[in-house]
Amino acid sequence: MIRFEVPTLRIELPGIYAKHLDLKVTSEAVAITGERKQESQHEDKGMRRSEFRYGRLQRVIPLPTRIQNDKVQAEYQNGMLCLRLPKA
């Protein structure tokens, strides 16, 4: 029995929540756009410190072979996006 591995694409996206992520997969490329919105406030000994981090991400990754874009599986956990891309 021959077993074929499904190609996997892993992308680190620290600080971006899944609700701020947009993913488009075609048979030839993966397009990712997202926005990081991170705010933190700390108060210590009467002193307040606020930090804000904002950033926009846009990336298009061409794929080396055609894939079945209607059968792509995506998983996003702890800032790591994992896409399983079955070949056409």
N, C-alpha and C positions, 0 to 999 in steps of 0.2 A: 504494500500500500504506500503510495506517495503522499506525503503531507507537505502542503505549501504553507509557509508563514505569511500572514497578512502584514504588509508594510505598515510601520507605525511612525508617526511624527510626534515628537515631544517638544513642547515649547514652554519655557519658563516665563511666567507673567506675574511676578511678585507685586503685591499691593493692589491688584485689580480684582474686583468682585465679579462674579459670573454675570450679574445683572448689568454690568457696564461693558460687557464684551459682546462683539458682533462677529460672527464667523460665517463666511460664504465659501462653499467648496464647489468648484467646477471639476470637470474631468481632467483639466490640465493644471490647475493651480488652487492654492488655499489663500484666501484673503482674510486678514484679521484686523479689526479695529477695536480700540478700547480706550477707556479713560480712567486714569487713576485719580481718586479723590480721597485724600487721607488727611485727617485733621486730628490733632491730639492736644490736650491741655493738661498741664501738671501744676499743682499748687503745693508749695513747700515753704514752711516758715514765713508765711505772709507774702511770698513772692509767686507770681503767676507766670507761667511760660506757655505759649501757644506755638504750635508748629503746623504748617500747612504744606502739603505736597500735592501739586496738580500736574498732570501730564497726559498727553494724548499719544496713542500708539497707532500706527498704521503700517501694515506689512503685507506684501504679496509674496508668497513662496511658490515658485514654479515647481511642478512635479516632474520627475524624470520619465515617468510612464503614465499612460492614461489610466484613470481609476473609474470605478462605478460610484459616482458622486451621490446616488440615491441610497447607497448602502454603507455610507461612512458612519462610524460610531465615535462619539466624542465623550470624554470624561474630563472633568475639571475639579481638582482637589488641591487645596493648599498652594495655590498659585502655579500649578503645573497642569497644562493642557495636553491631553494625550488623544491623538486621532488615529483610529484604525482605518486604513485606506485600502480596500480590496481592489486589486488590479482588474481592469476591464478585460 
